[in-house]
Amino acid sequence: MTISAAVITVSSSRTKETDTTGDTITTLLEDAGIAITYYTIVPDRIEAIRSELNRALDRASCIVLNGGTGLTHDDCTIEAVTPFLDKQIDGFGELFRMMSFSEISSAAMLSRAVAGISGGKAIFCIPGSTGAAKLATSALIIPEIRHILTHANK
């Protein structure tokens, strides 16, 4: 199975030059042998996120969105993405928060990280901090993506 990935950074302030989180995710995936076929930065707006997610779904089997998963008034990644999910992978968010707890204590509960399947493709929504993205990508996404996609396409 060939796995390709898309990285979508949700931010109204980052640029390609300042997107260290998107760069970290890209590097980790490429180092794991997963080609990046799509990368973009999109503002914190539901319709903009959905538009880029549709483009990414046409180009990749694994889509990682970072940013917009918190509790502020403009955090809307989860609201934009969950209608796309045929099935949610509840354990992803649970494990991410559990692993984050050892690093950031009870603030881990503020993360609304979520993952699921859409049309046989995997979508992950993770926080925009570089540390959180590194944790989610290296400890959860990369080790399980082949397994997830195999089951999603049976």
Stockholm file with secondary structure:
# STOCKHOLM 1.0

chainA/1-154         MTISAAVITVSSSRTKETDTTGDTITTLLEDAGIAITYYTIVPDRIEAIRSELNRALDRASCIVLNGGTGLTHDDCTIEAVTPFLDKQIDGFGELFRMMSFSEISSAAMLSRAVAGISGGKAIFCIPGSTGAAKLATSALIIPEIRHILTHANK
#=GR chainA/1-154 SS CCCEEEEEEECSSCCTTTCHHHHHHHHHHHHTTCEEEEEEEECSCHHHHHHHHHHHHHHCSEEEEESCCSSSTTCCHHHHHGGGCSEECHHHHHHHHHHHHHHHGGGGGGCCCEEEEETTEEEEEECSSHHHHHHIIIIIIHHHHHHHHHHHTC
#=GC SS_cons         CCCEEEEEEECSSCCTTTCHHHHHHHHHHHHTTCEEEEEEEECSCHHHHHHHHHHHHHHCSEEEEESCCSSSTTCCHHHHHGGGCSEECHHHHHHHHHHHHHHHGGGGGGCCCEEEEETTEEEEEECSSHHHHHHIIIIIIHHHHHHHHHHHTC
//
